[in-house]
Amino acid sequence: MGSSNGTLGECIASGTGIRATCVACRHHRELDLPALAARLGPDHGALHADLVPRLRCAECGSKRIALTMLPPDVPTER
């Protein structure tokens, strides 16, 4: 029985990461899930519709963001 990773807390607990990629300029960054959970709460949704309205590209300011779920065994870019 696996976790659904439907919330920020579930992603953190399972080691799943989320990468945000700007559709406009292709800038990408792995999201700081513990910081997001501290701000939004661990029960906040971790799906596209839950997070994208709150995100903006740090490089170009676009709100056209795509999300990619990263399994626990994918190296981070920190």
ABEGO torsion letter per residue (X at the ends): XBBAGABAAAAAAAGBBBBBBBAAAGBBBBBBAAAAAAAAEAABBABAAAAAAABBBAAAGBABBBBBBBBAABBBAX
